[in-house]
Amino acid sequence: MPEVLYEVDGRVATLTLNRPERLNAITPGLVEDLRAALDVAWGDDGVHAIRLRGAGRVFCAGYDIGWGAEEMERAERDGPWDPIADYQMMSGFVEAYMRLWRSPKPVIAQVHGFCVGGGTDFALCSDLIVCSEDCRIGYPPARVWGSPTTMMWTYRLGLERSKRLLLTGDALDGRRAVEWGLASEAVPEAQLDTAALALAERVARLPRNQLHMMKLLVNQVIEQMGLSTTQLVGTLLDGAARHTPEGTDFSARALEDVRRAVRERDAPFGDYGEGPASA
C-alpha cells in the first residue's frame, strides 16, 4: 500500500498519510510518497486546493523513533558523527515539508489525535489548519532529541507563545490552537472531516491563478523575515540535539524500547501519552 493515499473530489485533492499501524510516523518512504502525491495534484488542472489528513487514530506522531535510532546507530558504526551529512539528510525532509508551504495550490491540514514532533511540520507548513477540539499539537522532542527543523512555530505564533511551547515541549489542544491563532477552526472530531473538506471546497472556488497569487503574497512576508536562515539553523541544531549526551542516551533507550523511552521523557510533565495536560 502507498504510504500516502490520493483521491480527488471535485476541485479538492485529498492526501492521506497512510501508516496508521505506526501512527503515521515519518520515514523516507512516507515523504517520497508525499512528494509524488503533490506532483499529481499540481499536474491536475481540475484541482484547486489540497487537503492533508492522517489515517487512523492520529494525524502524525512525528518521526519514526525506531527508524531514527537505528539510523544513529548505523552512522556511529560508520565512524564519527558528521554534522554536515546529518544536515544534508534532514534537509531532504525539510524540503518535502516546504513543498506544502510553496505549493501553488493551497493546502488545508486536517488534524486529529496527536500532531507532534516532526508531524507538526506537515501541519505548520500547510496554509490553513482545521483540527479536532481534543487534538494535541506540540513538539515534545524540545525536551530531548530534537530541534524543529522548519521552525514555523515563531512565524505562526510569535515570540512569547513559541517560547512557551519550545521551552517546555508542551502541547496545545484544538481549542487553544484556535485561540492562539495556530488553527482556523476546531470542531468535535466526529465533525472534523466535514469541516475540513468544507473549508477546502470554499478555498477551491477561487481560480487557480488567483489562489497562487494570494498565497505568494502572504508567504513573502514570512520569507522576508529570514525563514530560510532560521530553517538552516534549526536543521543543524536538530542534529546537534540528537548527539548531546542526553540525546544519545535517549536514542540508546529507544533502541531497547521506544515506548518506555518516550514514557520516561514525558512522564514528569504528565502529558501526551502520560496524561491530559496541555498548554
Backbone as CSV, one residue per row, in Angstrom:
resi,resn,N_x,N_y,N_z,CA_x,CA_y,CA_z,C_x,C_y,C_z
1,MET,0.839,-1.195,0.000,0.000,0.000,0.000,0.878,1.251,0.000
2,PRO,0.497,2.276,-0.772,1.236,3.535,-0.699,1.125,4.139,0.699
3,GLU,2.149,4.852,1.115,2.145,5.443,2.446,1.453,6.800,2.466
4,VAL,1.062,7.294,1.295,0.189,8.464,1.188,-0.871,8.139,0.133
5,LEU,-2.123,8.132,0.549,-3.219,7.860,-0.377,-3.638,9.144,-1.082
6,TYR,-4.165,8.996,-2.292,-4.548,10.155,-3.098,-5.946,9.947,-3.670
7,GLU,-6.792,10.957,-3.523,-8.117,10.906,-4.127,-8.566,12.328,-4.452
8,VAL,-9.476,12.443,-5.402,-9.978,13.748,-5.825,-11.500,13.744,-5.737
9,ASP,-12.036,14.825,-5.190,-13.484,15.036,-5.153,-13.726,16.466,-5.597
10,GLY,-14.244,16.629,-6.805,-14.444,17.964,-7.339,-13.119,18.684,-7.536
11,ARG,-12.990,19.857,-6.931,-11.767,20.662,-7.066,-10.762,20.423,-5.947
12,VAL,-11.036,19.458,-5.071,-10.174,19.207,-3.911,-9.503,17.846,-4.023
13,ALA,-8.182,17.828,-3.916,-7.425,16.578,-3.811,-7.151,16.309,-2.336
14,THR,-7.399,15.090,-1.895,-7.149,14.717,-0.504,-5.965,13.763,-0.445
15,LEU,-4.956,14.139,0.340,-3.778,13.310,0.586,-3.888,12.780,2.010
16,THR,-3.781,11.464,2.174,-3.940,10.844,3.487,-2.674,10.099,3.871
17,LEU,-2.022,10.556,4.943,-0.869,9.827,5.474,-1.362,8.446,5.884
18,ASN,-0.676,7.391,5.410,-1.280,6.062,5.480,-0.352,5.025,6.121
19,ARG,0.108,5.343,7.341,0.802,4.341,8.155,0.080,4.249,9.510
20,PRO,-1.212,3.955,9.510,-1.961,4.022,10.769,-1.445,3.078,11.835
21,GLU,-0.882,1.936,11.424,-0.354,0.992,12.412,0.858,1.542,13.138
22,ARG,1.522,2.556,12.560,2.672,3.234,13.183,2.335,4.691,13.482
23,LEU,1.054,4.993,13.624,0.577,6.341,13.934,1.074,7.362,12.917
24,ASN,1.197,6.914,11.662,1.639,7.757,10.544,3.009,8.385,10.802
25,ALA,3.840,7.660,11.532,5.187,8.162,11.832,5.987,8.318,10.540
26,ILE,6.865,9.310,10.539,7.567,9.726,9.326,8.767,8.834,9.049
27,THR,8.871,8.369,7.813,10.024,7.642,7.300,10.340,8.209,5.914
28,PRO,11.506,7.889,5.354,11.791,8.340,3.993,10.733,7.903,2.990
29,GLY,10.171,6.693,3.155,9.160,6.212,2.227,7.901,7.055,2.244
30,LEU,7.453,7.450,3.434,6.260,8.285,3.528,6.496,9.631,2.863
31,VAL,7.671,10.198,3.072,7.978,11.502,2.489,8.054,11.413,0.964
32,GLU,8.625,10.335,0.450,8.675,10.168,-1.002,7.277,10.050,-1.589
33,ASP,6.396,9.331,-0.902,5.024,9.204,-1.387,4.286,10.543,-1.320
34,LEU,4.607,11.371,-0.311,4.007,12.700,-0.235,4.437,13.548,-1.432
35,ARG,5.730,13.507,-1.746,6.214,14.259,-2.911,5.467,13.832,-4.177
36,ALA,5.327,12.523,-4.350,4.678,12.006,-5.550,3.218,12.438,-5.615
37,ALA,2.521,12.389,-4.491,1.109,12.775,-4.469,0.939,14.263,-4.767
38,LEU,1.829,15.085,-4.227,1.758,16.517,-4.521,1.988,16.779,-6.006
39,ASP,2.924,16.045,-6.597,3.175,16.208,-8.032,1.913,15.917,-8.849
40,VAL,1.182,14.874,-8.442,-0.055,14.530,-9.152,-1.075,15.658,-9.001
41,ALA,-1.220,16.174,-7.780,-2.190,17.257,-7.546,-1.819,18.507,-8.327
42,TRP,-0.538,18.826,-8.358,-0.102,20.027,-9.077,-0.320,19.885,-10.583
43,GLY,-0.228,18.668,-11.083,-0.383,18.450,-12.517,-1.812,18.337,-12.990
44,ASP,-2.765,18.347,-12.068,-4.180,18.217,-12.411,-4.818,19.607,-12.406
45,ASP,-5.147,20.120,-13.584,-5.722,21.456,-13.669,-7.096,21.551,-13.017
46,GLY,-7.737,20.419,-12.791,-9.035,20.438,-12.134,-8.956,20.610,-10.629
47,VAL,-7.777,20.399,-10.059,-7.576,20.533,-8.613,-7.188,21.971,-8.286
48,HIS,-7.923,22.581,-7.360,-7.634,23.948,-6.935,-7.089,24.005,-5.513
49,ALA,-7.381,23.015,-4.687,-6.933,23.010,-3.299,-6.626,21.580,-2.873
50,ILE,-5.813,21.462,-1.826,-5.352,20.158,-1.341,-5.685,20.038,0.142
51,ARG,-6.233,18.904,0.512,-6.484,18.611,1.926,-5.515,17.519,2.362
52,LEU,-4.857,17.716,3.524,-3.894,16.756,4.061,-4.411,16.233,5.393
53,ARG,-4.530,14.920,5.523,-5.043,14.324,6.746,-4.271,13.045,7.065
54,GLY,-4.569,12.436,8.205,-3.919,11.201,8.607,-4.922,10.087,8.795
55,ALA,-4.547,8.867,8.424,-5.409,7.708,8.616,-5.300,7.214,10.057
56,GLY,-6.366,6.626,10.555,-6.318,6.005,11.869,-6.542,6.983,13.012
57,ARG,-5.883,6.703,14.145,-6.179,7.403,15.396,-5.561,8.784,15.509
58,VAL,-4.506,9.073,14.722,-3.801,10.338,14.875,-3.462,10.922,13.506
59,PHE,-3.150,12.207,13.507,-2.672,12.862,12.290,-1.260,12.393,11.973
60,CYS,-0.314,12.639,12.887,1.063,12.163,12.697,1.797,12.251,14.021
61,ALA,2.416,11.132,14.420,3.130,11.061,15.697,4.594,11.451,15.573
62,GLY,4.969,12.132,14.485,6.354,12.579,14.332,7.201,11.544,13.619
63,TYR,8.503,11.716,13.719,9.411,10.763,13.088,9.291,9.399,13.754
64,ASP,9.469,8.368,12.963,9.507,7.006,13.493,10.777,6.882,14.333
65,ILE,10.625,6.896,15.657,11.785,6.943,16.549,12.646,5.699,16.382
66,GLY,12.012,4.550,16.159,12.786,3.335,15.941,13.693,3.463,14.733
67,TRP,13.145,3.990,13.635,13.956,4.211,12.435,15.071,5.209,12.721
68,GLY,14.750,6.310,13.411,15.747,7.330,13.694,16.876,6.813,14.568
69,ALA,16.526,6.034,15.596,17.557,5.483,16.471,18.456,4.505,15.722
70,GLU,17.851,3.713,14.843,18.654,2.787,14.038,19.586,3.536,13.091
71,GLU,19.118,4.651,12.536,19.965,5.464,11.668,21.148,6.026,12.441
72,MET,20.908,6.473,13.679,22.004,6.990,14.500,23.015,5.896,14.798
73,GLU,22.522,4.715,15.136,23.423,3.603,15.439,24.253,3.231,14.207
74,ARG,23.607,3.195,13.044,24.327,2.862,11.812,25.406,3.901,11.510
75,ALA,25.053,5.206,11.652,26.012,6.271,11.374,27.215,6.192,12.316
76,GLU,26.955,5.851,13.574,28.054,5.769,14.542,28.958,4.580,14.252
77,ARG,28.389,3.498,13.704,29.227,2.367,13.321,30.160,2.732,12.178
78,ASP,29.687,3.632,11.309,30.466,4.011,10.137,31.578,4.996,10.457
79,GLY,31.596,5.554,11.662,32.651,6.485,12.040,32.094,7.632,12.857
80,PRO,32.896,8.656,13.134,32.427,9.804,13.919,31.243,10.487,13.248
81,TRP,30.403,11.084,14.065,29.238,11.783,13.554,29.670,12.928,12.655
82,ASP,29.060,13.013,11.479,29.342,14.075,10.524,28.150,15.026,10.507
83,PRO,28.258,16.206,11.097,27.104,17.105,11.187,26.597,17.570,9.824
84,ILE,27.483,17.662,8.835,27.026,18.099,7.518,26.275,16.980,6.801
85,ALA,26.740,15.736,6.950,25.984,14.614,6.383,24.602,14.545,7.022
86,ASP,24.538,14.779,8.338,23.257,14.799,9.046,22.385,15.926,8.511
87,TYR,22.972,17.102,8.335,22.232,18.250,7.813,21.687,17.968,6.416
88,GLN,22.499,17.353,5.576,22.054,17.045,4.217,20.897,16.052,4.219
89,MET,20.961,15.061,5.114,19.871,14.097,5.205,18.576,14.778,5.661
90,MET,18.659,15.554,6.745,17.462,16.182,7.285,16.924,17.277,6.369
91,SER,17.800,17.896,5.586,17.345,18.925,4.649,16.387,18.342,3.620
92,GLY,16.549,17.053,3.299,15.621,16.407,2.385,14.213,16.368,2.952
93,PHE,14.097,16.137,4.253,12.781,16.158,4.891,12.222,17.581,4.899
94,VAL,13.076,18.560,5.244,12.628,19.954,5.277,12.110,20.375,3.907
95,GLU,12.828,19.991,2.862,12.404,20.338,1.503,11.016,19.763,1.215
96,ALA,10.754,18.555,1.698,9.441,17.937,1.467,8.341,18.706,2.194
97,TYR,8.584,19.092,3.449,7.576,19.863,4.183,7.331,21.214,3.499
98,MET,8.406,21.820,3.024,8.274,23.138,2.412,7.599,23.079,1.049
99,ARG,7.469,21.895,0.482,6.657,21.757,-0.730,5.190,22.076,-0.413
100,LEU,4.769,21.817,0.802,3.425,22.218,1.224,3.345,23.746,1.294
101,TRP,4.350,24.365,1.891,4.414,25.821,2.029,4.422,26.504,0.663
102,ARG,5.163,25.929,-0.279,5.329,26.561,-1.593,4.387,25.979,-2.650
103,SER,3.511,25.096,-2.257,2.569,24.503,-3.208,1.767,25.597,-3.911
104,PRO,1.672,25.566,-5.237,0.861,26.573,-5.934,-0.627,26.438,-5.627
105,LYS,-1.007,25.303,-5.056,-2.398,25.079,-4.677,-2.472,25.018,-3.153
106,PRO,-3.294,25.852,-2.520,-3.332,25.926,-1.057,-3.586,24.564,-0.417
107,VAL,-2.957,24.359,0.754,-3.051,23.101,1.487,-3.756,23.347,2.817
108,ILE,-4.795,22.575,3.065,-5.528,22.641,4.330,-5.213,21.374,5.112
109,ALA,-4.597,21.515,6.281,-4.273,20.366,7.125,-5.461,20.047,8.024
110,GLN,-5.830,18.787,8.070,-6.939,18.299,8.900,-6.333,17.487,10.034
111,VAL,-6.300,18.054,11.237,-5.525,17.487,12.341,-6.430,16.875,13.406
112,HIS,-6.144,15.613,13.745,-6.865,14.958,14.833,-5.872,14.135,15.650
113,GLY,-6.289,13.730,16.837,-5.400,12.929,17.676,-4.131,13.694,17.991
114,PHE,-2.989,13.031,17.828,-1.705,13.673,18.068,-1.123,14.225,16.780
115,CYS,-0.603,15.432,16.860,0.201,16.043,15.799,1.443,16.558,16.512
116,VAL,2.486,15.726,16.553,3.614,16.020,17.433,4.947,15.838,16.703
117,GLY,5.990,16.429,17.278,7.329,16.291,16.723,7.363,16.719,15.268
118,GLY,8.018,15.898,14.447,8.091,16.196,13.023,6.745,16.246,12.348
119,GLY,5.730,15.624,12.951,4.389,15.691,12.381,3.840,17.103,12.345
120,THR,4.313,17.959,13.265,3.847,19.349,13.247,4.330,20.072,11.998
121,ASP,5.432,19.609,11.396,5.907,20.256,10.172,4.900,20.110,9.047
122,PHE,4.231,18.958,8.965,3.187,18.783,7.955,2.088,19.831,8.134
123,ALA,1.672,20.045,9.370,0.570,20.969,9.635,1.010,22.425,9.517
124,LEU,2.145,22.761,10.140,2.565,24.156,10.193,3.067,24.679,8.850
125,CYS,3.497,23.797,7.957,3.902,24.223,6.619,2.721,24.261,5.657
126,SER,1.567,23.771,6.094,0.354,23.919,5.299,-0.140,25.358,5.422
127,ASP,-1.144,25.704,4.639,-1.636,27.078,4.639,-2.649,27.332,5.742
128,LEU,-3.540,26.385,5.943,-4.591,26.517,6.942,-4.685,25.215,7.730
129,ILE,-5.131,25.318,8.988,-5.290,24.144,9.839,-6.711,24.123,10.390
130,VAL,-7.371,22.998,10.222,-8.647,22.721,10.885,-8.409,21.502,11.765
131,CYS,-8.798,21.568,13.035,-8.427,20.491,13.954,-9.601,20.075,14.829
132,SER,-9.453,18.908,15.417,-10.445,18.455,16.392,-10.195,19.172,17.715
133,GLU,-11.248,19.360,18.481,-11.136,20.117,19.728,-10.184,19.474,20.717
134,ASP,-10.107,18.134,20.710,-9.287,17.439,21.701,-7.961,16.928,21.137
135,CYS,-7.550,17.438,19.974,-6.251,17.017,19.446,-5.134,17.581,20.319
136,ARG,-3.915,17.123,20.083,-2.739,17.646,20.781,-1.689,17.993,19.734
137,ILE,-1.294,19.270,19.707,-0.280,19.755,18.777,0.898,20.269,19.589
138,GLY,2.056,19.637,19.435,3.206,20.058,20.232,4.496,19.442,19.752
139,TYR,5.593,19.865,20.364,6.915,19.409,19.947,7.670,18.830,21.148
140,PRO,7.294,17.625,21.601,7.980,17.031,22.760,9.471,16.789,22.561
141,PRO,10.006,16.622,21.320,11.462,16.494,21.197,12.222,17.734,21.668
142,ALA,11.515,18.858,21.910,12.181,20.015,22.503,12.747,19.665,23.877
143,ARG,12.205,18.623,24.510,12.691,18.194,25.828,13.990,17.416,25.724
144,VAL,14.121,16.649,24.670,15.350,15.896,24.396,15.231,15.304,22.996
145,TRP,16.347,15.313,22.253,16.464,14.590,20.983,15.924,15.341,19.787
146,GLY,15.789,16.671,19.861,15.309,17.323,18.657,15.277,18.833,18.706
147,SER,15.212,19.421,17.529,15.002,20.855,17.327,14.107,20.987,16.104
148,PRO,13.085,21.846,16.133,12.181,21.950,14.983,12.918,22.469,13.747
149,THR,12.970,21.647,12.718,13.786,21.980,11.541,13.159,23.077,10.690
150,THR,11.843,23.038,10.491,11.216,24.087,9.682,10.988,25.353,10.495
151,MET,10.934,25.216,11.811,10.801,26.327,12.755,9.692,27.304,12.382
152,MET,8.543,26.729,12.032,7.399,27.575,11.713,6.686,28.089,12.966
153,TRP,7.062,27.564,14.126,6.374,27.937,15.363,6.373,29.450,15.584
154,THR,7.546,30.076,15.499,7.626,31.504,15.797,6.929,32.334,14.730
155,TYR,7.034,31.902,13.475,6.388,32.664,12.412,4.868,32.600,12.509
156,ARG,4.362,31.513,13.058,2.903,31.371,13.148,2.354,31.845,14.490
157,LEU,3.185,31.821,15.560,2.684,32.127,16.896,3.315,33.355,17.543
158,GLY,4.478,33.797,17.045,5.158,34.915,17.680,6.125,34.461,18.761
159,LEU,6.816,35.428,19.346,7.919,35.154,20.275,7.467,34.470,21.568
160,GLU,6.572,35.098,22.296,6.192,34.600,23.618,5.583,33.203,23.553
161,ARG,4.662,33.009,22.639,3.949,31.736,22.607,4.806,30.621,22.028
162,SER,5.673,30.916,21.064,6.557,29.852,20.569,7.564,29.447,21.640
163,LYS,8.063,30.406,22.409,8.962,30.045,23.515,8.211,29.271,24.587
164,ARG,6.966,29.643,24.825,6.166,28.919,25.825,6.086,27.436,25.482
165,LEU,5.978,27.118,24.201,5.867,25.723,23.790,7.226,25.039,23.671
166,LEU,8.229,25.733,23.142,9.513,25.078,22.894,10.397,25.017,24.136
167,LEU,10.140,25.850,25.139,10.903,25.762,26.383,10.297,24.770,27.363
168,THR,9.170,24.169,26.986,8.535,23.154,27.831,8.258,21.861,27.072
169,GLY,8.099,21.943,25.764,7.638,20.791,24.996,6.152,20.540,25.150
170,ASP,5.432,21.496,25.760,4.004,21.327,25.998,3.218,21.347,24.692
171,ALA,1.968,20.900,24.787,1.088,20.832,23.619,-0.094,21.771,23.766
172,LEU,-0.667,22.130,22.631,-1.935,22.844,22.590,-3.045,21.859,22.225
173,ASP,-4.218,22.022,22.830,-5.362,21.288,22.299,-5.989,22.117,21.177
174,GLY,-6.986,21.585,20.522,-7.551,22.263,19.365,-8.153,23.612,19.694
175,ARG,-8.835,23.716,20.821,-9.454,24.989,21.190,-8.400,26.060,21.411
176,ARG,-7.325,25.698,22.129,-6.255,26.662,22.384,-5.514,27.006,21.093
177,ALA,-5.388,26.042,20.195,-4.728,26.318,18.916,-5.474,27.407,18.152
178,VAL,-6.804,27.379,18.191,-7.589,28.428,17.539,-7.445,29.740,18.296
179,GLU,-7.502,29.679,19.620,-7.378,30.883,20.442,-6.039,31.593,20.192
180,TRP,-4.971,30.807,20.024,-3.642,31.365,19.808,-3.367,31.713,18.343
181,GLY,-4.288,31.425,17.458,-4.098,31.764,16.056,-3.340,30.742,15.247
182,LEU,-3.133,29.537,15.802,-2.415,28.499,15.073,-3.323,27.773,14.084
183,ALA,-4.610,27.713,14.389,-5.573,26.996,13.550,-6.756,27.906,13.246
184,SER,-7.443,27.602,12.146,-8.607,28.393,11.741,-9.876,27.990,12.475
185,GLU,-9.975,26.690,12.793,-11.236,26.184,13.322,-10.979,24.909,14.110
186,ALA,-11.721,24.724,15.210,-11.687,23.479,15.976,-13.121,22.993,16.150
187,VAL,-13.328,21.722,15.862,-14.670,21.135,15.924,-14.571,19.782,16.616
188,PRO,-15.696,19.220,17.085,-15.666,17.850,17.596,-15.118,16.912,16.525
189,GLU,-14.373,15.878,16.954,-13.703,15.024,15.972,-14.686,14.399,14.984
190,ALA,-15.882,14.098,15.425,-16.862,13.491,14.531,-17.235,14.420,13.372
191,GLN,-17.036,15.721,13.547,-17.369,16.694,12.513,-16.150,17.156,11.716
192,LEU,-14.966,16.650,12.059,-13.728,17.192,11.501,-13.622,16.986,10.002
193,ASP,-13.903,15.798,9.534,-13.757,15.517,8.116,-14.653,16.442,7.286
194,THR,-15.867,16.637,7.743,-16.809,17.506,7.034,-16.338,18.952,7.063
195,ALA,-15.860,19.412,8.229,-15.449,20.816,8.365,-14.215,21.127,7.525
196,ALA,-13.228,20.225,7.535,-12.003,20.471,6.766,-12.276,20.440,5.270
197,LEU,-13.104,19.487,4.843,-13.440,19.422,3.424,-14.228,20.656,3.002
198,ALA,-15.113,21.137,3.860,-15.905,22.323,3.528,-15.009,23.540,3.336
199,LEU,-14.002,23.700,4.202,-13.085,24.825,4.040,-12.272,24.678,2.762
200,ALA,-11.790,23.448,2.492,-11.021,23.220,1.265,-11.872,23.532,0.033
201,GLU,-13.148,23.136,0.062,-14.032,23.404,-1.072,-14.300,24.902,-1.215
202,ARG,-14.378,25.601,-0.107,-14.592,27.058,-0.164,-13.384,27.744,-0.794
203,VAL,-12.174,27.336,-0.365,-10.946,27.873,-0.961,-10.917,27.573,-2.456
204,ALA,-11.318,26.349,-2.807,-11.213,25.876,-4.193,-12.173,26.587,-5.143
205,ARG,-13.070,27.410,-4.633,-13.954,28.167,-5.515,-13.197,29.233,-6.307
206,LEU,-12.073,29.706,-5.769,-11.304,30.736,-6.458,-10.571,30.143,-7.651
207,PRO,-10.278,30.958,-8.657,-9.452,30.473,-9.766,-8.068,30.066,-9.273
208,ARG,-7.470,29.090,-9.936,-6.144,28.608,-9.524,-5.104,29.721,-9.533
209,ASN,-5.138,30.571,-10.559,-4.130,31.624,-10.623,-4.293,32.638,-9.492
210,GLN,-5.541,32.924,-9.131,-5.784,33.869,-8.038,-5.319,33.285,-6.703
211,LEU,-5.569,32.016,-6.494,-5.107,31.363,-5.270,-3.586,31.412,-5.165
212,HIS,-2.911,31.133,-6.273,-1.452,31.150,-6.261,-0.940,32.554,-5.946
213,MET,-1.537,33.568,-6.532,-1.105,34.942,-6.274,-1.301,35.335,-4.804
214,MET,-2.452,35.012,-4.252,-2.721,35.384,-2.854,-1.770,34.662,-1.909
215,LYS,-1.500,33.398,-2.196,-0.579,32.639,-1.344,0.840,33.194,-1.452
216,LEU,1.293,33.479,-2.662,2.623,34.063,-2.841,2.758,35.368,-2.065
217,LEU,1.728,36.189,-2.112,1.764,37.489,-1.452,1.940,37.350,0.055
218,VAL,1.130,36.494,0.668,1.212,36.315,2.122,2.539,35.649,2.504
219,ASN,2.926,34.619,1.767,4.159,33.899,2.102,5.385,34.787,2.039
220,GLN,5.373,35.779,1.133,6.548,36.640,1.013,6.830,37.416,2.287
221,VAL,5.802,37.740,3.053,6.003,38.431,4.327,6.896,37.583,5.241
222,ILE,6.586,36.288,5.309,7.356,35.385,6.165,8.735,35.116,5.575
223,GLU,8.806,34.934,4.271,10.099,34.670,3.635,11.073,35.817,3.904
224,GLN,10.574,37.056,3.864,11.436,38.213,4.063,11.889,38.373,5.512
225,MET,11.265,37.656,6.417,11.661,37.704,7.828,12.823,36.768,8.143
226,GLY,13.334,36.068,7.130,14.511,35.223,7.344,14.204,33.761,7.542
227,LEU,13.107,33.279,6.959,12.701,31.892,7.161,13.785,30.899,6.764
228,SER,14.436,31.092,5.619,15.432,30.115,5.160,16.609,30.031,6.111
229,THR,17.033,31.169,6.671,18.145,31.160,7.634,17.746,30.445,8.917
230,THR,16.526,30.719,9.387,16.040,30.053,10.594,15.998,28.546,10.397
231,GLN,15.578,28.106,9.225,15.493,26.670,8.965,16.874,26.034,8.855
232,LEU,17.832,26.746,8.320,19.203,26.227,8.285,19.694,25.977,9.714
233,VAL,19.515,26.971,10.584,19.959,26.826,11.981,19.171,25.725,12.681
234,GLY,17.859,25.691,12.467,17.033,24.673,13.119,17.423,23.269,12.719
235,THR,17.777,23.077,11.448,18.152,21.749,10.968,19.514,21.333,11.509
236,LEU,20.459,22.262,11.559,21.760,21.955,12.153,21.620,21.639,13.643
237,LEU,20.793,22.416,14.351,20.610,22.178,15.785,19.882,20.863,16.051
238,ASP,19.031,20.447,15.117,18.348,19.168,15.287,19.365,18.028,15.356
239,GLY,20.345,18.048,14.458,21.394,17.027,14.510,22.189,17.111,15.796
240,ALA,22.512,18.331,16.216,23.267,18.501,17.459,22.473,17.986,18.651
241,ALA,21.161,18.256,18.669,20.329,17.828,19.796,20.273,16.313,19.916
242,ARG,20.321,15.621,18.782,20.307,14.156,18.823,21.649,13.564,19.246
243,HIS,22.697,14.402,19.296,24.023,13.895,19.630,24.593,14.511,20.904
244,THR,23.751,15.182,21.696,24.157,15.567,23.041,24.235,14.304,23.902
245,PRO,24.846,14.374,25.080,24.835,13.192,25.965,23.419,12.698,26.239
246,GLU,22.500,13.648,26.471,21.112,13.253,26.735,20.454,12.673,25.485
247,GLY,20.798,13.243,24.325,20.225,12.757,23.091,20.681,11.352,22.741
248,THR,21.971,11.072,22.891,22.463,9.729,22.591,21.939,8.720,23.602
249,ASP,21.744,9.154,24.842,21.162,8.255,25.844,19.712,7.921,25.479
250,PHE,18.948,8.930,25.045,17.566,8.685,24.627,17.537,7.720,23.451
251,SER,18.445,7.911,22.493,18.495,7.036,21.331,18.788,5.598,21.732
252,ALA,19.730,5.411,22.646,20.074,4.062,23.098,18.883,3.402,23.787
253,ARG,18.168,4.159,24.613,16.997,3.598,25.294,15.875,3.308,24.306
254,ALA,15.754,4.162,23.268,14.720,3.938,22.262,14.984,2.668,21.465
255,LEU,16.252,2.338,21.232,16.582,1.098,20.527,16.138,-0.119,21.329
256,GLU,16.176,-0.015,22.642,15.751,-1.122,23.502,14.226,-1.183,23.604
257,ASP,13.586,-0.004,23.800,12.133,0.034,23.992,11.650,1.456,23.724
258,VAL,11.111,1.698,22.535,10.691,3.043,22.149,9.631,3.583,23.096
259,ARG,8.630,2.786,23.398,7.530,3.258,24.244,8.036,3.680,25.622
260,ARG,8.950,2.892,26.175,9.463,3.226,27.503,10.272,4.514,27.462
261,ALA,11.093,4.684,26.417,11.903,5.898,26.303,11.022,7.138,26.218
262,VAL,9.968,7.067,25.429,9.060,8.203,25.300,8.308,8.430,26.608
263,ARG,7.887,7.333,27.240,7.169,7.455,28.507,8.038,8.120,29.570
264,GLU,9.299,7.731,29.650,10.209,8.324,30.632,10.469,9.796,30.341
265,ARG,10.466,10.175,29.056,10.652,11.586,28.699,9.468,12.442,29.132
266,ASP,8.245,11.928,28.909,7.053,12.742,29.098,6.391,12.584,30.461
267,ALA,6.710,11.508,31.181,6.036,11.262,32.465,6.173,12.423,33.452
268,PRO,7.352,13.076,33.586,7.442,14.191,34.534,6.518,15.358,34.201
269,PHE,6.109,15.466,32.942,5.248,16.563,32.530,3.768,16.172,32.559
270,GLY,3.484,14.872,32.625,2.115,14.408,32.719,1.267,14.693,31.496
271,ASP,1.894,14.624,30.291,1.130,14.937,29.099,1.368,13.930,27.995
272,TYR,0.874,14.238,26.791,0.892,13.329,25.658,0.316,11.977,26.095
273,GLY,1.042,10.899,25.972,0.506,9.605,26.365,0.433,9.395,27.861
274,GLU,0.963,10.350,28.633,1.030,10.172,30.079,-0.039,10.955,30.842
275,GLY,-0.912,11.640,30.134,-1.952,12.378,30.841,-2.613,13.395,29.939
276,PRO,-3.619,14.120,30.431,-4.409,15.022,29.591,-3.889,16.442,29.509
277,ALA,-2.784,16.769,30.199,-2.373,18.167,30.314,-2.010,18.773,28.971
278,SER,-2.337,20.046,28.801,-1.932,20.802,27.616,-1.697,22.234,28.015
279,ALA,-1.013,23.000,27.151,-0.705,24.390,27.498,-1.974,25.221,27.560
